[in-house]
Amino acid sequence: MGGFVAAGLLDGPVWALCYLAGERWLFGHPATPAGLRAFTDNLPTGNIEWSVLGADVNMLRMAPEIIAQGGHVSFGLGDYAYDELGRPS
């Protein structure tokens, strides 16, 4: 994506979706500040909007960090039960 933005081939805003994943997945980075930085440190400059989706991880712990860095958070109930919220459905 960064090459397309730098070459002027994509008009903004460009939307990037970053995955933080649990141990059973072979994609994404760990749901840690370091895992998030692996994405955010490599986002191209310019008119970029980005969101983080969690697969089999508790996004409540990472949400403040994601929001503080200017990202959006995508909460899904299918991959994580959220016991602390009474297991919503």
C-alpha positions in Angstrom: 0.0 0.0 0.0 2.8 2.4 0.9 4.2 2.3 -2.6 0.9 3.1 -4.2 0.4 6.1 -1.8 4.0 7.4 -2.3 3.6 7.1 -6.1 0.3 9.1 -6.0 -1.7 6.2 -7.4 -4.2 6.2 -4.5 -6.1 9.3 -3.4 -6.8 9.6 0.3 -8.0 8.8 2.6 -6.6 5.3 2.3 -8.0 2.7 4.7 -5.6 0.1 6.3 -6.8 -2.8 8.3 -4.3 -4.3 10.8 -4.8 -7.7 12.4 -3.8 -8.6 15.9 -4.2 -12.3 16.4 -4.1 -14.9 19.2 -1.6 -17.8 19.3 -3.7 -20.2 17.2 -3.6 -18.0 14.1 -0.8 -17.8 11.5 -1.5 -14.2 10.5 -1.4 -10.8 12.2 0.9 -9.7 15.0 0.4 -10.4 18.7 -2.1 -8.2 20.6 0.6 -6.3 22.4 1.9 -2.7 22.1 4.9 -4.1 20.2 2.6 -6.0 17.8 0.6 -2.8 17.2 3.9 -0.8 16.6 4.9 -3.4 13.9 1.9 -2.0 11.9 1.9 1.6 12.9 5.6 2.1 12.5 5.3 1.0 8.9 2.1 2.9 7.8 2.9 5.3 5.0 2.6 9.0 5.7 -0.3 11.0 4.3 -4.0 10.7 4.4 -4.3 7.3 6.1 -7.1 6.0 8.2 -6.5 2.7 10.0 -8.3 0.1 12.1 -7.4 -2.9 14.1 -9.3 -6.1 14.1 -8.6 -8.8 16.7 -8.8 -12.5 16.0 -9.2 -14.6 19.1 -7.9 -11.8 21.4 -9.3 -9.5 24.0 -9.4 -6.1 22.2 -10.4 -4.3 25.5 -6.8 -4.3 26.6 -5.5 -2.8 23.3 -8.3 -0.4 22.6 -6.9 2.6 24.6 -3.5 2.2 22.9 -5.1 1.9 19.4 -7.3 5.0 20.0 -4.5 7.0 21.5 -2.5 6.4 18.3 -5.4 7.6 16.1 -6.7 4.2 15.0 -10.2 2.7 15.0 -11.1 -0.5 16.8 -13.2 -3.3 15.4 -14.7 -5.5 18.1 -16.1 -8.9 17.1 -17.9 -11.3 19.4 -17.3 -14.4 17.3 -13.6 -14.9 18.1 -13.5 -13.9 21.8 -16.2 -14.4 24.5 -15.5 -11.3 26.7 -16.2 -13.0 30.0 -15.6 -9.7 31.8 -18.7 -8.3 29.9 -20.9 -11.3 30.7 -20.3 -13.1 27.3 -22.4 -10.9 25.1 -24.0 -12.4 22.1 
